[in-house]
Amino acid sequence: MKKLLMVGTMSVMMLGLAACGSEADSKSAESDKATPTTEEKQVQKEEVKQEAKQDVNSDDSTTKKEDIAKDEEATKNTETTTDAPDTKKETVTVKPKTETPKTEEKTTVEQKPAATTTAGFSLTSEGFKQSAVAPKTGGTVALINLNTKPQTADFGPLKVTVKQYKVESVIGANKKMDPYSPESYLANQDGFVVTADVIIENTTTSNINYLAERIQINGGGVSKGASLENFVPTAYQLSGSTASQTTFPAKSKREGAITYMLNKENYYTLVHLTKLVVPNPNDFAEKPLQTKTNKAIDLDFIITE
């Protein structure tokens, strides 16, 4: 009986030990599974490296794709830029069609002769600078003084205005001139011509008789009367009316040029304290006029260079 109990007890103990061993083995197996070996760690590292390489390769492929896309855009841009010169070439070929400036230049050249034919002495500010003396005397004619400041001798019923005047020197006159013409005075000697642009205005309701050639240059004891014709083109001569150049109609205003010829001695004497003496209209009137003064009126008339 005791042997049976001991046998049973031993059996139970053996079974318990076997259960504990199997349980320990299972735990150690589980721990072994949970804790990777050195080889498994090495394998895992290799796998991580492989994955990293794949990731890098995938980045490279993406970069390559982006580079390809950029290359395609650059190609398109170069195609566009290469197309641009073709457009410019087309605009260059159009240029010969619009060569209008040549026509305009031709027109200007054709118009010049017309302008030249109308150029010359006149009573405009520019035309007055042109010489009516040079075409008749030849030689060297120079404008040495020009005054464009108007001055008026106001007598009341009659007003005499010197709008502008100039002085020209004549040296070596070489054109043949009519010996009976007063202008031939300068044919044999050097001298000067003074030209005045004069306006005579009759403010009354009646005709007034006035002699513009009596307007004199005075200075230094020298007195020179004017001419209505010498070196004055017909169209610019001062004349009162068609019937009589000395008769100025009522409410009229007449404009024209008068001239003075001076030799060197006259000129260098008159340059000092020169005056233009405008006579009083009562000096020529048939009936006395109600004038502001009964005397002549002096105007400053500087003829120096």
C-alpha positions as CSV (number, residue, x, y, z in Angstrom):
1,M,0.0,0.0,0.0
2,K,2.7,2.4,1.0
3,K,4.6,1.5,-2.2
4,L,1.6,2.4,-4.3
5,L,1.2,5.7,-2.6
6,M,4.9,6.4,-3.1
7,V,4.6,5.4,-6.8
8,G,1.6,7.6,-7.2
9,T,3.3,10.5,-5.5
10,M,6.4,10.1,-7.7
11,S,4.1,9.9,-10.8
12,V,2.4,13.1,-9.8
13,M,5.7,14.9,-9.2
14,M,7.1,13.7,-12.5
15,L,4.0,15.0,-14.3
16,G,4.3,18.4,-12.6
17,L,8.0,18.7,-13.6
18,A,7.1,17.8,-17.1
19,A,4.4,20.4,-17.2
20,C,6.8,23.0,-15.8
21,G,9.4,22.1,-18.4
22,S,7.1,22.3,-21.3
23,E,5.7,25.6,-20.0
24,A,9.3,26.9,-19.7
25,D,10.1,25.7,-23.1
26,S,7.1,27.4,-24.6
27,K,8.0,30.7,-22.8
28,S,11.6,30.5,-24.0
29,A,10.4,29.8,-27.5
30,E,8.1,32.8,-27.3
31,S,11.0,34.9,-26.0
32,D,13.2,33.6,-28.7
33,K,10.6,34.6,-31.2
34,A,10.2,38.0,-29.7
35,T,14.0,38.6,-29.4
36,P,15.6,38.5,-32.9
37,T,18.8,36.9,-33.3
38,T,22.0,38.6,-34.6
39,E,21.4,37.1,-38.0
40,E,17.8,38.3,-38.1
41,K,19.0,41.8,-37.1
42,Q,21.5,41.8,-40.0
43,V,18.8,40.6,-42.4
44,Q,16.5,43.5,-41.2
45,K,19.3,46.0,-41.7
46,E,19.9,44.8,-45.2
47,E,16.1,45.0,-45.8
48,V,16.1,48.6,-44.5
49,K,19.0,49.4,-46.8
50,Q,17.3,47.9,-49.7
51,E,14.1,49.9,-48.9
52,A,16.2,53.1,-48.5
53,K,17.8,52.4,-51.9
54,Q,14.4,51.9,-53.4
55,D,13.2,55.2,-51.9
56,V,16.3,56.9,-53.3
57,N,15.8,55.4,-56.7
58,S,12.2,56.4,-56.6
59,D,13.3,60.0,-55.8
60,D,15.8,59.8,-58.7
61,S,13.1,58.7,-61.0
62,T,10.8,61.5,-59.8
63,T,13.7,64.0,-60.4
64,K,14.3,62.5,-63.8
65,K,10.7,62.9,-64.6
66,E,10.8,66.5,-63.5
67,D,13.9,67.1,-65.6
68,I,12.3,65.5,-68.6
69,A,9.3,67.8,-68.1
70,K,11.6,70.9,-67.9
71,D,13.4,69.7,-71.0
72,E,10.1,69.5,-72.8
73,E,9.1,73.0,-71.7
74,A,12.5,74.3,-72.7
75,T,12.1,72.7,-76.1
76,K,8.7,74.3,-76.5
77,N,10.2,77.7,-75.5
78,T,13.0,77.3,-78.0
79,E,10.5,76.4,-80.6
80,T,8.6,79.6,-79.7
81,T,11.7,81.8,-79.8
82,T,12.8,80.3,-83.1
83,D,9.3,81.1,-84.4
84,A,9.7,84.7,-83.3
85,P,12.4,85.6,-85.8
86,D,10.2,84.4,-88.6
87,T,7.6,87.0,-87.5
88,K,10.2,89.7,-87.5
89,K,11.3,88.6,-90.9
90,E,7.8,89.0,-92.1
91,T,7.6,92.6,-90.7
92,V,10.9,93.4,-92.5
93,T,9.5,92.3,-95.8
94,V,6.5,94.6,-95.3
95,K,8.8,97.7,-94.9
96,P,9.4,98.4,-98.6
97,K,5.6,98.8,-99.0
98,T,5.6,101.9,-96.7
99,E,8.3,104.1,-98.4
100,T,6.2,107.3,-98.2
101,P,9.0,109.6,-97.0
102,K,10.6,109.5,-100.4
103,T,7.4,110.8,-102.0
104,E,7.2,113.6,-99.3
105,E,10.8,114.6,-100.0
106,K,10.1,114.8,-103.7
107,T,7.1,117.0,-103.0
108,T,9.1,119.4,-100.8
109,V,11.8,119.7,-103.5
110,E,9.1,120.4,-106.1
111,Q,7.6,123.1,-103.9
112,K,10.9,124.9,-103.3
113,P,10.9,126.7,-106.7
114,A,7.5,128.1,-106.0
115,A,8.6,129.4,-102.6
116,T,11.7,130.9,-104.2
117,T,9.7,132.8,-106.8
118,T,7.5,134.4,-104.2
119,A,10.5,135.2,-101.9
120,G,11.9,138.8,-102.0
121,F,11.3,142.2,-100.6
122,S,7.9,142.8,-99.0
123,L,6.5,144.7,-96.0
124,T,6.1,141.6,-93.8
125,S,8.6,141.2,-90.9
126,E,10.6,138.6,-92.9
127,G,10.1,140.1,-96.3
128,F,11.4,143.4,-95.1
129,K,14.8,141.8,-94.4
130,Q,15.2,140.9,-98.0
131,S,17.0,143.4,-100.2
132,A,15.4,145.3,-103.1
133,V,18.8,147.1,-103.5
134,A,21.1,144.2,-104.4
135,P,19.2,143.1,-107.6
136,K,19.7,146.7,-109.0
137,T,23.2,147.6,-107.9
138,G,25.0,144.2,-107.7
139,G,28.2,144.2,-105.7
140,T,28.1,143.4,-102.0
141,V,24.9,144.6,-100.2
142,A,24.7,143.9,-96.5
143,L,22.0,144.6,-93.9
144,I,23.8,146.6,-91.1
145,N,20.9,147.8,-89.1
146,L,17.2,146.8,-88.6
147,N,14.7,148.5,-86.3
148,T,11.3,147.0,-85.8
149,K,10.0,149.2,-83.0
150,P,7.1,151.3,-84.4
151,Q,6.9,155.1,-83.9
152,T,4.0,157.4,-84.6
153,A,3.8,161.1,-85.3
154,D,0.2,161.8,-84.3
155,F,-1.2,165.1,-85.7
156,G,-4.8,164.3,-84.9
157,P,-6.6,164.1,-88.2
158,L,-3.5,162.4,-89.8
159,K,-1.2,159.9,-88.3
160,V,2.2,158.9,-89.7
161,T,3.7,155.7,-88.4
162,V,7.2,154.3,-89.1
163,K,6.5,150.6,-88.6
164,Q,10.1,149.4,-89.3
165,Y,13.2,150.6,-91.0
166,K,16.6,149.3,-92.1
167,V,20.0,150.4,-93.3
168,E,22.0,148.5,-96.1
169,S,25.5,149.2,-97.2
170,V,26.5,148.9,-100.8
171,I,30.1,148.2,-101.8
172,G,31.4,147.7,-105.3
173,A,28.2,148.1,-107.3
174,N,28.8,146.4,-110.6
175,K,25.5,146.3,-112.4
176,K,24.9,148.7,-115.4
177,M,22.3,151.3,-114.3
178,D,20.3,153.9,-116.2
179,P,22.4,157.1,-115.9
180,Y,19.2,159.2,-115.8
181,S,17.8,157.1,-112.9
182,P,18.4,158.6,-109.4
183,E,19.4,155.1,-108.3
184,S,22.6,155.5,-110.4
185,Y,23.9,157.7,-107.6
186,L,25.3,154.5,-106.1
187,A,26.7,153.2,-109.5
188,N,30.0,155.0,-109.2
189,Q,30.5,155.1,-105.4
190,D,30.0,153.0,-102.3
191,G,27.2,154.1,-100.0
192,F,24.1,153.3,-98.0
193,V,20.4,152.9,-98.6
194,V,17.9,153.6,-95.8
195,T,14.4,152.0,-96.3
196,A,11.4,152.9,-94.0
197,D,8.1,151.1,-93.9
198,V,5.6,154.0,-93.5
199,I,1.8,154.0,-92.7
200,I,-0.3,157.1,-93.3
201,E,-3.8,157.1,-91.8
202,N,-6.5,159.7,-92.5
203,T,-8.9,159.7,-89.6
204,T,-11.2,162.4,-91.0
205,T,-14.3,162.2,-93.4
206,S,-12.5,164.3,-96.0
207,N,-9.5,163.8,-98.3
208,I,-6.1,165.0,-97.0
209,N,-3.3,166.0,-99.2
210,Y,0.1,164.9,-97.9
211,L,3.6,164.7,-99.4
212,A,5.4,161.7,-97.8
213,E,8.6,162.5,-99.8
214,R,9.0,165.5,-97.5
215,I,9.7,163.3,-94.6
216,Q,13.4,164.0,-94.0
217,I,16.4,162.5,-92.2
218,N,18.2,165.2,-90.3
219,G,21.4,165.2,-88.2
220,G,24.7,166.9,-88.0
221,G,23.7,169.7,-90.4
222,V,22.7,167.2,-93.1
223,S,19.2,166.8,-94.4
224,K,18.0,164.2,-96.9
225,G,14.6,163.9,-98.5
226,A,12.8,160.6,-99.2
227,S,12.0,158.9,-102.5
228,L,8.8,157.0,-103.2
229,E,10.3,155.0,-106.0
230,N,14.1,154.4,-105.7
231,F,14.8,150.8,-104.9
232,V,11.1,150.2,-104.1
233,P,9.2,147.6,-106.0
234,T,6.0,149.0,-107.6
235,A,3.7,146.9,-105.5
236,Y,5.1,148.4,-102.2
237,Q,5.3,152.1,-103.1
238,L,3.5,154.5,-100.9
239,S,0.6,156.0,-102.7
240,G,-2.5,157.9,-101.5
241,S,-4.9,157.0,-104.4
242,T,-4.9,155.9,-108.0
243,A,-5.7,159.5,-109.1
244,S,-2.9,161.1,-107.0
245,Q,-0.3,159.5,-104.8
246,T,-0.4,162.6,-102.5
247,T,-4.1,162.4,-101.9
248,F,-5.2,160.2,-99.0
249,P,-8.9,159.4,-99.0
250,A,-11.2,159.8,-96.0
251,K,-11.0,157.1,-93.4
252,S,-8.2,155.4,-95.2
253,K,-4.9,153.8,-94.2
254,R,-2.1,153.5,-96.8
255,E,1.2,151.6,-96.3
256,G,4.4,151.7,-98.4
257,A,8.2,152.1,-98.4
258,I,10.2,155.2,-98.8
259,T,14.0,155.3,-99.2
260,Y,17.1,157.5,-98.7
261,M,20.4,157.2,-100.5
262,L,23.5,158.3,-98.6
263,N,27.2,158.4,-99.5
264,K,29.8,157.6,-96.9
265,E,30.2,161.3,-95.8
266,N,26.4,161.7,-95.3
267,Y,26.2,158.4,-93.4
268,Y,29.0,159.1,-90.9
269,T,27.6,162.6,-90.3
270,L,24.0,161.4,-89.8
271,V,24.8,158.7,-87.4
272,H,25.1,161.3,-84.7
273,L,21.7,162.4,-83.2
274,T,19.7,161.3,-86.2
275,K,16.1,162.4,-86.4
276,L,13.3,161.6,-88.8
277,V,11.4,164.9,-89.3
278,V,7.7,164.3,-90.2
279,P,6.1,167.5,-91.7
280,N,2.8,168.8,-90.5
281,P,-0.2,168.0,-92.8
282,N,-1.1,171.7,-92.7
283,D,2.0,172.4,-94.7
284,F,0.2,170.9,-97.7
285,A,-3.5,171.3,-96.8
286,E,-5.8,173.6,-98.9
287,K,-7.8,174.3,-95.8
288,P,-6.3,174.3,-92.3
289,L,-6.8,171.2,-90.3
290,Q,-7.5,171.0,-86.5
291,T,-4.2,169.4,-85.7
292,K,-2.7,168.8,-82.2
293,T,0.4,170.9,-83.2
294,N,1.2,173.2,-86.0
295,K,4.8,172.1,-86.1
296,A,6.6,169.0,-87.5
297,I,7.2,166.0,-85.3
298,D,10.6,164.5,-84.8
299,L,11.0,160.7,-84.4
300,D,14.2,159.0,-83.2
301,F,15.9,157.4,-86.2
302,I,19.1,155.6,-85.3
303,I,21.0,154.4,-88.3
304,T,24.3,153.3,-86.8
305,E,25.5,149.7,-87.1
